[in-house]
């Protein structure tokens, strides 16, 4: 049985093509009877489970049909960290902590969205701690839907401008953070997204131990998913 891992789909009302591509991908998952892990940023922005827009319902229905065959597991990204229990229930998603450690295709593996590893970007890490505070999240979700949409739009605009000005190293994971996560997890395979730089990295932990860091690609850019199968793994464009 194959295992698929995807991240950074950035689904939203402005890109119906991405929604259609994801729905076709889920149909492929169902046909294969494969398992699916989504490593965050399924949505371009998530302002609450009460968002009634049609594309969110279509995605929930397709995910529910898929999870009825095999588990669909999800961990939050930096854009959809407010996705909650209600939408997970409607979608049949199993919510995972970030990071998550388990065995995939017989190999002990740690999964994360990836933003936790970008430790050189101290301003973002401060914002992440602030925005993940449960009390602040509850206050945000209690505001009217129109207000939340406006705040989310402003945050996306600021984020785009900041990425254009930020020094290049800020946008990637820090080697020390990668090493620490692998050592603390006791595994030698790490899979993440977030950086939008799909690649299969070989690295050393300590003097002799070899490890691998596999980076998934964004669906609104160089889209790549990881397929784990009996013979190993492949980074490929999302099959439909």
C-alpha positions as protocol buffer text, in pm:
chain_id: "A"
residue {
  index: 1
  type: UNK
  ca { x: 0 y: 0 z: 0 }
}
residue {
  index: 2
  type: UNK
  ca { x: 141 y: 337 z: -103 }
}
residue {
  index: 3
  type: UNK
  ca { x: 164 y: 636 z: 128 }
}
residue {
  index: 4
  type: UNK
  ca { x: 139 y: 988 z: -16 }
}
residue {
  index: 5
  type: UNK
  ca { x: 260 y: 1304 z: 154 }
}
residue {
  index: 6
  type: UNK
  ca { x: 165 y: 1651 z: 32 }
}
residue {
  index: 7
  type: UNK
  ca { x: 185 y: 2005 z: 164 }
}
residue {
  index: 8
  type: UNK
  ca { x: 139 y: 2369 z: 66 }
}
residue {
  index: 9
  type: UNK
  ca { x: -166 y: 2324 z: -154 }
}
residue {
  index: 10
  type: UNK
  ca { x: -280 y: 2681 z: -76 }
}
residue {
  index: 11
  type: UNK
  ca { x: -641 y: 2615 z: -176 }
}
residue {
  index: 12
  type: UNK
  ca { x: -856 y: 2926 z: -192 }
}
residue {
  index: 13
  type: UNK
  ca { x: -1137 y: 3095 z: -384 }
}
residue {
  index: 14
  type: UNK
  ca { x: -891 y: 3275 z: -611 }
}
residue {
  index: 15
  type: UNK
  ca { x: -735 y: 2954 z: -747 }
}
residue {
  index: 16
  type: UNK
  ca { x: -1015 y: 2713 z: -846 }
}
residue {
  index: 17
  type: UNK
  ca { x: -762 y: 2523 z: -1056 }
}
residue {
  index: 18
  type: UNK
  ca { x: -580 y: 2415 z: -741 }
}
residue {
  index: 19
  type: UNK
  ca { x: -902 y: 2291 z: -585 }
}
residue {
  index: 20
  type: UNK
  ca { x: -983 y: 2087 z: -895 }
}
residue {
  index: 21
  type: UNK
  ca { x: -630 y: 1943 z: -900 }
}
residue {
  index: 22
  type: UNK
  ca { x: -660 y: 1840 z: -535 }
}
residue {
  index: 23
  type: UNK
  ca { x: -1001 y: 1680 z: -589 }
}
residue {
  index: 24
  type: UNK
  ca { x: -854 y: 1478 z: -878 }
}
residue {
  index: 25
  type: UNK
  ca { x: -561 y: 1381 z: -657 }
}
residue {
  index: 26
  type: UNK
  ca { x: -799 y: 1258 z: -386 }
}
residue {
  index: 27
  type: UNK
  ca { x: -984 y: 1049 z: -644 }
}
residue {
  index: 28
  type: UNK
  ca { x: -649 y: 888 z: -731 }
}
residue {
  index: 29
  type: UNK
  ca { x: -581 y: 821 z: -362 }
}
residue {
  index: 30
  type: UNK
  ca { x: -921 y: 652 z: -328 }
}
residue {
  index: 31
  type: UNK
  ca { x: -866 y: 441 z: -640 }
}
residue {
  index: 32
  type: UNK
  ca { x: -531 y: 318 z: -505 }
}
residue {
  index: 33
  type: UNK
  ca { x: -654 y: 270 z: -151 }
}
residue {
  index: 34
  type: UNK
  ca { x: -349 y: 468 z: -39 }
}
residue {
  index: 35
  type: UNK
  ca { x: -290 y: 661 z: 281 }
}
residue {
  index: 36
  type: UNK
  ca { x: -248 y: 1038 z: 273 }
}
residue {
  index: 37
  type: UNK
  ca { x: -63 y: 1280 z: 499 }
}
residue {
  index: 38
  type: UNK
  ca { x: -112 y: 1654 z: 446 }
}
residue {
  index: 39
  type: UNK
  ca { x: 169 y: 1849 z: 611 }
}
residue {
  index: 40
  type: UNK
  ca { x: 2 y: 2185 z: 647 }
}
residue {
  index: 41
  type: UNK
  ca { x: -112 y: 2479 z: 436 }
}
residue {
  index: 42
  type: UNK
  ca { x: -392 y: 2282 z: 279 }
}
residue {
  index: 43
  type: UNK
  ca { x: -560 y: 2622 z: 255 }
}
residue {
  index: 44
  type: UNK
  ca { x: -416 y: 2959 z: 160 }
}
residue {
  index: 45
  type: UNK
  ca { x: -580 y: 3103 z: 469 }
}
residue {
  index: 46
  type: UNK
  ca { x: -812 y: 2961 z: 732 }
}
residue {
  index: 47
  type: UNK
  ca { x: -1018 y: 3201 z: 939 }
}
residue {
  index: 48
  type: UNK
  ca { x: -1240 y: 2951 z: 1119 }
}
residue {
  index: 49
  type: UNK
  ca { x: -1441 y: 2635 z: 1073 }
}
residue {
  index: 50
  type: UNK
  ca { x: -1754 y: 2847 z: 1022 }
}
residue {
  index: 51
  type: UNK
  ca { x: -1631 y: 2975 z: 683 }
}
residue {
  index: 52
  type: UNK
  ca { x: -1925 y: 2881 z: 453 }
}
residue {
  index: 53
  type: UNK
  ca { x: -1761 y: 2927 z: 115 }
}
residue {
  index: 54
  type: UNK
  ca { x: -1842 y: 2647 z: -133 }
}
residue {
  index: 55
  type: UNK
  ca { x: -1485 y: 2537 z: -201 }
}
residue {
  index: 56
  type: UNK
  ca { x: -1433 y: 2451 z: 167 }
}
residue {
  index: 57
  type: UNK
  ca { x: -1742 y: 2227 z: 158 }
}
residue {
  index: 58
  type: UNK
  ca { x: -1630 y: 2053 z: -162 }
}
residue {
  index: 59
  type: UNK
  ca { x: -1290 y: 1981 z: -12 }
}
residue {
  index: 60
  type: UNK
  ca { x: -1449 y: 1851 z: 309 }
}
residue {
  index: 61
  type: UNK
  ca { x: -1677 y: 1617 z: 115 }
}
residue {
  index: 62
  type: UNK
  ca { x: -1390 y: 1478 z: -94 }
}
residue {
  index: 63
  type: UNK
  ca { x: -1168 y: 1433 z: 211 }
}
residue {
  index: 64
  type: UNK
  ca { x: -1449 y: 1256 z: 396 }
}
residue {
  index: 65
  type: UNK
  ca { x: -1498 y: 1014 z: 105 }
}
residue {
  index: 66
  type: UNK
  ca { x: -1124 y: 949 z: 99 }
}
residue {
  index: 67
  type: UNK
  ca { x: -1088 y: 895 z: 473 }
}
residue {
  index: 68
  type: UNK
  ca { x: -1373 y: 643 z: 461 }
}
residue {
  index: 69
  type: UNK
  ca { x: -1133 y: 415 z: 268 }
}
residue {
  index: 70
  type: UNK
  ca { x: -798 y: 490 z: 431 }
}
residue {
  index: 71
  type: UNK
  ca { x: -691 y: 739 z: 698 }
}
residue {
  index: 72
  type: UNK
  ca { x: -618 y: 1095 z: 595 }
}
residue {
  index: 73
  type: UNK
  ca { x: -388 y: 1264 z: 845 }
}
residue {
  index: 74
  type: UNK
  ca { x: -324 y: 1637 z: 874 }
}
residue {
  index: 75
  type: UNK
  ca { x: -90 y: 1861 z: 1067 }
}
residue {
  index: 76
  type: UNK
  ca { x: -129 y: 2236 z: 1070 }
}
residue {
  index: 77
  type: UNK
  ca { x: 73 y: 2481 z: 863 }
}
residue {
  index: 78
  type: UNK
  ca { x: 142 y: 2848 z: 912 }
}
residue {
  index: 79
  type: UNK
  ca { x: -160 y: 2945 z: 701 }
}
residue {
  index: 80
  type: UNK
  ca { x: -424 y: 2704 z: 834 }
}
residue {
  index: 81
  type: UNK
  ca { x: -327 y: 2664 z: 1199 }
}
residue {
  index: 82
  type: UNK
  ca { x: -681 y: 2768 z: 1298 }
}
residue {
  index: 83
  type: UNK
  ca { x: -837 y: 2464 z: 1130 }
}
residue {
  index: 84
  type: UNK
  ca { x: -1025 y: 2304 z: 1416 }
}
residue {
  index: 85
  type: UNK
  ca { x: -1203 y: 1996 z: 1537 }
}
residue {
  index: 86
  type: UNK
  ca { x: -1531 y: 2075 z: 1363 }
}
residue {
  index: 87
  type: UNK
  ca { x: -1384 y: 2091 z: 1012 }
}
residue {
  index: 88
  type: UNK
  ca { x: -1165 y: 1790 z: 1089 }
}
residue {
  index: 89
  type: UNK
  ca { x: -1475 y: 1593 z: 1190 }
}
residue {
  index: 90
  type: UNK
  ca { x: -1663 y: 1691 z: 873 }
}
residue {
  index: 91
  type: UNK
  ca { x: -1360 y: 1604 z: 661 }
}
residue {
  index: 92
  type: UNK
  ca { x: -1265 y: 1282 z: 838 }
}
residue {
  index: 93
  type: UNK
  ca { x: -920 y: 1425 z: 909 }
}
residue {
  index: 94
  type: UNK
  ca { x: -703 y: 1285 z: 1185 }
}
residue {
  index: 95
  type: UNK
  ca { x: -520 y: 1581 z: 1336 }
}
residue {
  index: 96
  type: UNK
  ca { x: -152 y: 1524 z: 1416 }
}
residue {
  index: 97
  type: UNK
  ca { x: 81 y: 1723 z: 1641 }
}
residue {
  index: 98
  type: UNK
  ca { x: 367 y: 1915 z: 1484 }
}
residue {
  index: 99
  type: UNK
  ca { x: 617 y: 1755 z: 1484 }
}
residue {
  index: 100
  type: UNK
  ca { x: 487 y: 1398 z: 1458 }
}
residue {
  index: 101
  type: UNK
  ca { x: 696 y: 1083 z: 1482 }
}
residue {
  index: 102
  type: UNK
  ca { x: 588 y: 746 z: 1344 }
}
residue {
  index: 103
  type: UNK
  ca { x: 673 y: 469 z: 1102 }
}
residue {
  index: 104
  type: UNK
  ca { x: 591 y: 516 z: 733 }
}
residue {
  index: 105
  type: UNK
  ca { x: 648 y: 236 z: 483 }
}
residue {
  index: 106
  type: UNK
  ca { x: 855 y: 58 z: 746 }
}
residue {
  index: 107
  type: UNK
  ca { x: 1088 y: 353 z: 816 }
}
residue {
  index: 108
  type: UNK
  ca { x: 1082 y: 561 z: 1138 }
}
residue {
  index: 109
  type: UNK
  ca { x: 1004 y: 915 z: 1023 }
}
residue {
  index: 110
  type: UNK
  ca { x: 940 y: 1257 z: 1166 }
}
residue {
  index: 111
  type: UNK
  ca { x: 694 y: 1492 z: 995 }
}
residue {
  index: 112
  type: UNK
  ca { x: 659 y: 1867 z: 1038 }
}
residue {
  index: 113
  type: UNK
  ca { x: 519 y: 2154 z: 837 }
}
residue {
  index: 114
  type: UNK
  ca { x: 862 y: 2315 z: 839 }
}
residue {
  index: 115
  type: UNK
  ca { x: 813 y: 2663 z: 980 }
}
residue {
  index: 116
  type: UNK
  ca { x: 938 y: 2552 z: 1322 }
}
residue {
  index: 117
  type: UNK
  ca { x: 1274 y: 2482 z: 1160 }
}
residue {
  index: 118
  type: UNK
  ca { x: 1316 y: 2835 z: 1019 }
}
residue {
  index: 119
  type: UNK
  ca { x: 1475 y: 2955 z: 1341 }
}
residue {
  index: 120
  type: UNK
  ca { x: 1687 y: 3228 z: 1178 }
}
residue {
  index: 121
  type: UNK
  ca { x: 1365 y: 3423 z: 1121 }
}
residue {
  index: 122
  type: UNK
  ca { x: 1324 y: 3537 z: 1479 }
}
residue {
  index: 123
  type: UNK
  ca { x: 1045 y: 3782 z: 1402 }
}
residue {
  index: 124
  type: UNK
  ca { x: 835 y: 3505 z: 1251 }
}
residue {
  index: 125
  type: UNK
  ca { x: 904 y: 3272 z: 1544 }
}
residue {
  index: 126
  type: UNK
  ca { x: 780 y: 3542 z: 1783 }
}
residue {
  index: 127
  type: UNK
  ca { x: 467 y: 3585 z: 1572 }
}
residue {
  index: 128
  type: UNK
  ca { x: 416 y: 3208 z: 1568 }
}
residue {
  index: 129
  type: UNK
  ca { x: 427 y: 3187 z: 1946 }
}
residue {
  index: 130
  type: UNK
  ca { x: 185 y: 3481 z: 1970 }
}
residue {
  index: 131
  type: UNK
  ca { x: -62 y: 3349 z: 1713 }
}
residue {
  index: 132
  type: UNK
  ca { x: -67 y: 2995 z: 1854 }
}
residue {
  index: 133
  type: UNK
  ca { x: -173 y: 3111 z: 2199 }
}
residue {
  index: 134
  type: UNK
  ca { x: -513 y: 2944 z: 2262 }
}
residue {
  index: 135
  type: UNK
  ca { x: -662 y: 3251 z: 2432 }
}
residue {
  index: 136
  type: UNK
  ca { x: -567 y: 3479 z: 2143 }
}
residue {
  index: 137
  type: UNK
  ca { x: -703 y: 3228 z: 1894 }
}
residue {
  index: 138
  type: UNK
  ca { x: -1034 y: 3213 z: 2081 }
}
residue {
  index: 139
  type: UNK
  ca { x: -1065 y: 3592 z: 2076 }
}
residue {
  index: 140
  type: UNK
  ca { x: -991 y: 3602 z: 1701 }
}
residue {
  index: 141
  type: UNK
  ca { x: -1245 y: 3328 z: 1623 }
}
residue {
  index: 142
  type: UNK
  ca { x: -1510 y: 3510 z: 1826 }
}
residue {
  index: 143
  type: UNK
  ca { x: -1494 y: 3811 z: 1592 }
}
residue {
  index: 144
  type: UNK
  ca { x: -1733 y: 3843 z: 1293 }
}
residue {
  index: 145
  type: UNK
  ca { x: -1643 y: 3650 z: 980 }
}
residue {
  index: 146
  type: UNK
  ca { x: -1607 y: 3968 z: 768 }
}
residue {
  index: 147
  type: UNK
  ca { x: -1356 y: 4109 z: 1017 }
}
residue {
  index: 148
  type: UNK
  ca { x: -1151 y: 3790 z: 1019 }
}
residue {
  index: 149
  type: UNK
  ca { x: -1139 y: 3789 z: 638 }
}
residue {
  index: 150
  type: UNK
  ca { x: -1005 y: 4142 z: 636 }
}
residue {
  index: 151
  type: UNK
  ca { x: -733 y: 4064 z: 890 }
}
residue {
  index: 152
  type: UNK
  ca { x: -632 y: 3751 z: 698 }
}
residue {
  index: 153
  type: UNK
  ca { x: -607 y: 3947 z: 372 }
}
residue {
  index: 154
  type: UNK
  ca { x: -391 y: 4212 z: 535 }
}
residue {
  index: 155
  type: UNK
  ca { x: -165 y: 3945 z: 685 }
}
residue {
  index: 156
  type: UNK
  ca { x: -115 y: 3780 z: 346 }
}
residue {
  index: 157
  type: UNK
  ca { x: -22 y: 4112 z: 186 }
}
residue {
  index: 158
  type: UNK
  ca { x: 230 y: 4190 z: 459 }
}
residue {
  index: 159
  type: UNK
  ca { x: 372 y: 3839 z: 432 }
}
residue {
  index: 160
  type: UNK
  ca { x: 429 y: 3872 z: 57 }
}
residue {
  index: 161
  type: UNK
  ca { x: 604 y: 4207 z: 101 }
}
residue {
  index: 162
  type: UNK
  ca { x: 821 y: 4074 z: 382 }
}
residue {
  index: 163
  type: UNK
  ca { x: 931 y: 3770 z: 181 }
}
residue {
  index: 164
  type: UNK
  ca { x: 1047 y: 3999 z: -99 }
}
residue {
  index: 165
  type: UNK
  ca { x: 1264 y: 4200 z: 140 }
}
residue {
  index: 166
  type: UNK
  ca { x: 1386 y: 3924 z: 370 }
}
residue {
  index: 167
  type: UNK
  ca { x: 1741 y: 3791 z: 334 }
}
residue {
  index: 168
  type: UNK
  ca { x: 1745 y: 3457 z: 157 }
}
residue {
  index: 169
  type: UNK
  ca { x: 1861 y: 3242 z: 453 }
}
residue {
  index: 170
  type: UNK
  ca { x: 1558 y: 3348 z: 656 }
}
residue {
  index: 171
  type: UNK
  ca { x: 1330 y: 3164 z: 418 }
}
residue {
  index: 172
  type: UNK
  ca { x: 1488 y: 2822 z: 467 }
}
residue {
  index: 173
  type: UNK
  ca { x: 1529 y: 2579 z: 753 }
}
residue {
  index: 174
  type: UNK
  ca { x: 1828 y: 2611 z: 983 }
}
residue {
  index: 175
  type: UNK
  ca { x: 2071 y: 2314 z: 977 }
}
residue {
  index: 176
  type: UNK
  ca { x: 2100 y: 2312 z: 1356 }
}
residue {
  index: 177
  type: UNK
  ca { x: 1721 y: 2297 z: 1395 }
}
residue {
  index: 178
  type: UNK
  ca { x: 1709 y: 2004 z: 1152 }
}
residue {
  index: 179
  type: UNK
  ca { x: 1985 y: 1820 z: 1338 }
}
residue {
  index: 180
  type: UNK
  ca { x: 1818 y: 1878 z: 1674 }
}
residue {
  index: 181
  type: UNK
  ca { x: 1479 y: 1752 z: 1555 }
}
residue {
  index: 182
  type: UNK
  ca { x: 1629 y: 1436 z: 1406 }
}
residue {
  index: 183
  type: UNK
  ca { x: 1830 y: 1364 z: 1719 }
}
residue {
  index: 184
  type: UNK
  ca { x: 1541 y: 1430 z: 1956 }
}
residue {
  index: 185
  type: UNK
  ca { x: 1307 y: 1218 z: 1744 }
}
residue {
  index: 186
  type: UNK
  ca { x: 1556 y: 932 z: 1718 }
}
residue {
  index: 187
  type: UNK
  ca { x: 1493 y: 891 z: 1345 }
}
residue {
  index: 188
  type: UNK
  ca { x: 1694 y: 950 z: 1030 }
}
residue {
  index: 189
  type: UNK
  ca { x: 1419 y: 1061 z: 792 }
}
residue {
  index: 190
  type: UNK
  ca { x: 1252 y: 1402 z: 805 }
}
residue {
  index: 191
  type: UNK
  ca { x: 974 y: 1517 z: 570 }
}
residue {
  index: 192
  type: UNK
  ca { x: 845 y: 1875 z: 560 }
}
residue {
  index: 193
  type: UNK
  ca { x: 709 y: 2149 z: 337 }
}
residue {
  index: 194
  type: UNK
  ca { x: 678 y: 2526 z: 394 }
}
residue {
  index: 195
  type: UNK
  ca { x: 999 y: 2641 z: 223 }
}
residue {
  index: 196
  type: UNK
  ca { x: 867 y: 2580 z: -132 }
}
residue {
  index: 197
  type: UNK
  ca { x: 1203 y: 2424 z: -227 }
}
residue {
  index: 198
  type: UNK
  ca { x: 1132 y: 2061 z: -313 }
}
residue {
  index: 199
  type: UNK
  ca { x: 1440 y: 1844 z: -285 }
}
residue {
  index: 200
  type: UNK
  ca { x: 1580 y: 1523 z: -139 }
}
residue {
  index: 201
  type: UNK
  ca { x: 1874 y: 1609 z: 86 }
}
residue {
  index: 202
  type: UNK
  ca { x: 2128 y: 1361 z: 220 }
}
residue {
  index: 203
  type: UNK
  ca { x: 2304 y: 1469 z: 538 }
}
residue {
  index: 204
  type: UNK
  ca { x: 2509 y: 1341 z: 827 }
}
residue {
  index: 205
  type: UNK
  ca { x: 2408 y: 1347 z: 1191 }
}
residue {
  index: 206
  type: UNK
  ca { x: 2720 y: 1323 z: 1402 }
}
residue {
  index: 207
  type: UNK
  ca { x: 3033 y: 1171 z: 1254 }
}
residue {
  index: 208
  type: UNK
  ca { x: 2889 y: 868 z: 1077 }
}
residue {
  index: 209
  type: UNK
  ca { x: 2511 y: 843 z: 1084 }
}
residue {
  index: 210
  type: UNK
  ca { x: 2342 y: 932 z: 756 }
}
residue {
  index: 211
  type: UNK
  ca { x: 2000 y: 1093 z: 740 }
}
residue {
  index: 212
  type: UNK
  ca { x: 1765 y: 1236 z: 478 }
}
residue {
  index: 213
  type: UNK
  ca { x: 1552 y: 1548 z: 463 }
}
residue {
  index: 214
  type: UNK
  ca { x: 1275 y: 1541 z: 204 }
}
residue {
  index: 215
  type: UNK
  ca { x: 1110 y: 1870 z: 112 }
}
residue {
  index: 216
  type: UNK
  ca { x: 768 y: 1876 z: -53 }
}
residue {
  index: 217
  type: UNK
  ca { x: 674 y: 2133 z: -315 }
}
residue {
  index: 218
  type: UNK
  ca { x: 394 y: 2395 z: -332 }
}
residue {
  index: 219
  type: UNK
  ca { x: 99 y: 2329 z: -560 }
}
residue {
  index: 220
  type: UNK
  ca { x: 98 y: 2689 z: -679 }
}
residue {
  index: 221
  type: UNK
  ca { x: 463 y: 2652 z: -784 }
}
residue {
  index: 222
  type: UNK
  ca { x: 692 y: 2352 z: -830 }
}
residue {
  index: 223
  type: UNK
  ca { x: 439 y: 2100 z: -701 }
}
residue {
  index: 224
  type: UNK
  ca { x: 590 y: 1780 z: -562 }
}
residue {
  index: 225
  type: UNK
  ca { x: 446 y: 1506 z: -343 }
}
residue {
  index: 226
  type: UNK
  ca { x: 629 y: 1218 z: -181 }
}
residue {
  index: 227
  type: UNK
  ca { x: 521 y: 866 z: -266 }
}
residue {
  index: 228
  type: UNK
  ca { x: 642 y: 594 z: -30 }
}
residue {
  index: 229
  type: UNK
  ca { x: 612 y: 242 z: -166 }
}
residue {
  index: 230
  type: UNK
  ca { x: 764 y: -101 z: -114 }
}
residue {
  index: 231
  type: UNK
  ca { x: 1074 y: -19 z: -318 }
}
residue {
  index: 232
  type: UNK
  ca { x: 1146 y: 316 z: -157 }
}
residue {
  index: 233
  type: UNK
  ca { x: 1022 y: 666 z: -225 }
}
residue {
  index: 234
  type: UNK
  ca { x: 987 y: 922 z: -503 }
}
residue {
  index: 235
  type: UNK
  ca { x: 927 y: 1296 z: -525 }
}
residue {
  index: 236
  type: UNK
  ca { x: 683 y: 1341 z: -813 }
}
residue {
  index: 237
  type: UNK
  ca { x: 428 y: 1589 z: -947 }
}
residue {
  index: 238
  type: UNK
  ca { x: 84 y: 1526 z: -792 }
}
residue {
  index: 239
  type: UNK
  ca { x: -72 y: 1237 z: -985 }
}
residue {
  index: 240
  type: UNK
  ca { x: -432 y: 1276 z: -1098 }
}
